[in-house]
Amino acid sequence: MNALALPLVAALLALLATAVVVALLYLLKPPPSTVVVPSSVIWDRVLRESRPRADRLRWWLSLLLAVLIASGMVGAAVQLHPSGTHGVESKLIVVIDDSPTMATRTTDGSTRLEHALAKARALMQARAPGCQIWLADTMRRVVIPAFRSRDEALVQLAQVHVAYGFRPEIVLPEGSSGIETVVITDGVSMGSIPTQARVESVFQSVENAGITAFEVRALPADPGSTWLTSSWSTPAVSTSTSNSPSSASVARVFLVSCPSLPGAYVTS
């Protein structure tokens, strides 16, 4: 963030004014001085052998170099930003997905919502203090009826939490077309997203486990009971469908009793 950030038009005017000032300084010339010399023969020869075109070219190149250096110094102090993105009159719409799936923890132990809040906070803090921000959440728990200042939006952001009971939905203010809109979501339960919005994803795929095979065999000693062997598969562990113990297998064995009366039960 730069305290001298200006809209595009104002910044271009500042660069133009800089170029004009440098050109005017180059046009300033000291008043000619009169010097009495004993003879003008030497000076007439100097005038004949001089190259005014080459001198004029060097003068223009020097002026161009000075303008570029001054413009670079002004551009470093005054950031060029399109109007509507930064500056006092800029606006920003931030939509946070606070649906139940955002409570899922990622590999670093933080939830998806915590990552979303961190992204939103960094996005808001990168704006100029005069930026007007509309903060909303997909579960409609945060109420901001109008655009607020950046500091007020940051206070509202701290109140966002995972909510239940509503269908996630993105509700934008009237006349939001053309305003920078950012939607931070995991994309799991989110419906349609406005075309004008830029999506910041906090989804992170993790290793999971699932049943890949199972086998049912009767016990010779007890016809009313059977062995049920299920195999679990994970990306990091190989599995086996056998009952023999193995460090590379992930299997659970269930003892299923099937008496003649209804109400069979399962023990593991």
Secondary structure, DSSP 8 states (H G I E B T S, - for coil): --TT-EEHHHHHHHHHHHHHHHHHHHH----------S-SHHHHHHHHH--HHHHHHHHHHHHHHHHHHHHHHHHHHS-EE-BTTBSTT-EEEEEE--SGGGG-B-TTS-BHHHHHHHHHHHHHHTS-TT-EEEEEETTS-----S-EEHHHHHHHHTT-----SS-------TT-TTSEEEEEE-SSS-----TTEEEEE--------EEEEEEEEE-SS-TTEEEEEEEEEBTTB----SSS--TT--EEEEEEE--SSS--EEE-
